[in-house]
Amino acid sequence: MKKSLLVALCLVFFFSAGCATKDYVKQQVDPLVDRISRLESRVGTLEDRVAALEKRPGVSAADVDAARREAAEARSMAQEALNTARSAGAGAGAGAAGADTGAAADTVRRAEDAARRAETAADRAEAAASKAEQASKKSQKAFELQQRK
């Protein structure tokens, strides 16, 4: 009797520890499946973006440097035009005895407008150079990420 009681107790203990049911396993695995599927979709999106970046023509450091040089040149030309306009205005104002001061003032105004436009163009060129440099860094980063895979 003691033996059968011991065997029964062992069987009860063995079955009381239990096995994982299908529902329990499903409850535990479902959140992981959702998470993994979201991560897979993100990875797919990133791979598509990297592929699109690889297809675009790259911007080299030489292109960025050339854009910066052009911007600096445009800025210096704008400053030179502004200085010329101011000196012409000062000369026209000082030595305009009997001359048409309205025409000189109009010329000065147009020169100053041209100088402002040139300065604006220089600012835009610098902004474009900055954007090109950022694009170059992004494409380099994307290339490095692709190489790691």
C-alpha positions in Angstrom: 0.0 0.0 0.0 2.8 2.4 0.8 4.4 1.6 -2.5 1.2 2.4 -4.4 0.6 5.5 -2.4 4.2 6.6 -3.2 3.7 5.9 -6.9 0.4 7.8 -6.9 1.9 10.7 -5.1 4.8 10.8 -7.6 2.3 10.7 -10.5 0.3 13.5 -9.0 3.4 15.6 -8.4 4.6 14.9 -11.9 1.3 15.9 -13.5 0.8 18.9 -11.2 4.0 20.6 -12.5 2.2 20.4 -15.8 3.1 21.0 -19.3 2.6 24.1 -21.3 -0.7 24.1 -23.1 -1.1 25.3 -26.7 -3.0 28.3 -25.5 -0.3 29.3 -23.0 2.4 28.9 -25.6 0.4 31.0 -28.1 -0.1 33.7 -25.5 3.6 33.9 -24.9 4.6 33.7 -28.5 2.1 36.1 -30.1 3.6 39.3 -28.8 7.0 38.2 -30.0 5.6 37.4 -33.5 4.1 40.8 -33.7 7.3 42.5 -32.6 9.4 40.4 -35.1 7.0 41.2 -38.0 7.2 45.0 -37.2 11.0 44.7 -37.1 11.1 42.8 -40.4 8.9 45.5 -42.0 11.3 48.2 -40.7 14.3 46.4 -42.0 12.6 46.0 -45.4 11.9 49.7 -45.5 15.5 50.5 -44.6 16.7 48.2 -47.3 14.5 49.9 -49.9 15.8 53.3 -48.8 19.4 52.1 -49.1 18.7 50.7 -52.5 17.2 54.0 -53.6 20.2 55.9 -52.3 22.6 53.6 -54.1 20.8 54.3 -57.4 21.0 58.0 -57.0 24.1 59.7 -58.4 26.5 60.4 -55.6 27.9 63.7 -54.5 31.7 63.6 -54.2 33.8 65.8 -51.9 35.2 67.5 -55.1 31.6 68.6 -56.0 31.1 70.0 -52.5 34.4 71.9 -52.6 33.6 73.3 -56.1 30.2 74.5 -54.8 31.8 76.1 -51.8 34.4 77.9 -54.1 31.7 79.2 -56.3 29.7 80.4 -53.3 32.8 82.2 -52.0 33.5 83.7 -55.4 29.9 84.9 -55.7 30.0 86.5 -52.3 33.3 88.3 -53.1 31.7 89.6 -56.4 28.7 90.8 -54.5 30.8 92.6 -52.0 32.9 94.1 -54.8 29.7 95.3 -56.6 28.4 96.8 -53.4 31.6 98.7 -52.8 31.6 99.9 -56.3 28.0 101.1 -56.0 28.7 102.9 -52.8 31.8 104.6 -54.2 29.9 105.6 -57.4 27.2 107.0 -55.2 29.6 109.0 -53.1 31.4 110.3 -56.2 28.1 111.2 -57.9 26.9 113.0 -54.8 30.1 115.0 -54.4 30.9 116.0 -58.0 27.4 116.4 -59.4 27.7 120.1 -60.2 25.3 120.6 -63.1 25.1 116.9 -63.8 21.9 114.8 -63.6 22.0 113.5 -60.0 18.8 111.5 -60.6 20.5 109.3 -63.2 23.5 108.8 -60.9 21.2 107.9 -58.0 19.3 105.5 -60.2 22.6 103.9 -61.3 23.7 103.5 -57.7 20.3 102.0 -56.7 20.5 99.5 -59.5 24.1 98.6 -58.6 23.0 98.1 -54.9 20.1 95.9 -56.1 22.5 93.9 -58.2 24.8 93.5 -55.3 22.0 92.3 -53.0 20.9 89.8 -55.7 24.5 88.6 -56.0 24.7 88.2 -52.2 21.4 86.3 -52.1 22.7 84.0 -54.9 25.9 83.5 -52.9 23.8 82.5 -49.8 21.8 80.1 -51.9 25.0 78.6 -53.3 26.4 78.1 -49.8 23.1 76.5 -48.7 23.2 74.2 -51.7 26.8 73.3 -50.9 25.8 72.5 -47.3 22.9 70.3 -48.5 25.2 68.5 -51.0 27.7 67.9 -48.2 24.9 66.5 -46.0 23.7 64.3 -48.9 27.2 63.0 -49.3 27.5 62.1 -45.7 24.1 60.3 -45.8 25.0 58.3 -48.9 28.4 57.4 -47.3 26.6 56.2 -44.2 24.1 54.2 -46.2 26.9 52.6 -48.2 28.7 51.7 -44.9 25.5 50.2 -43.6 25.0 48.2 -46.7 28.6 46.9 -46.5 28.1 45.7 -43.0 25.3 43.4 -44.2 
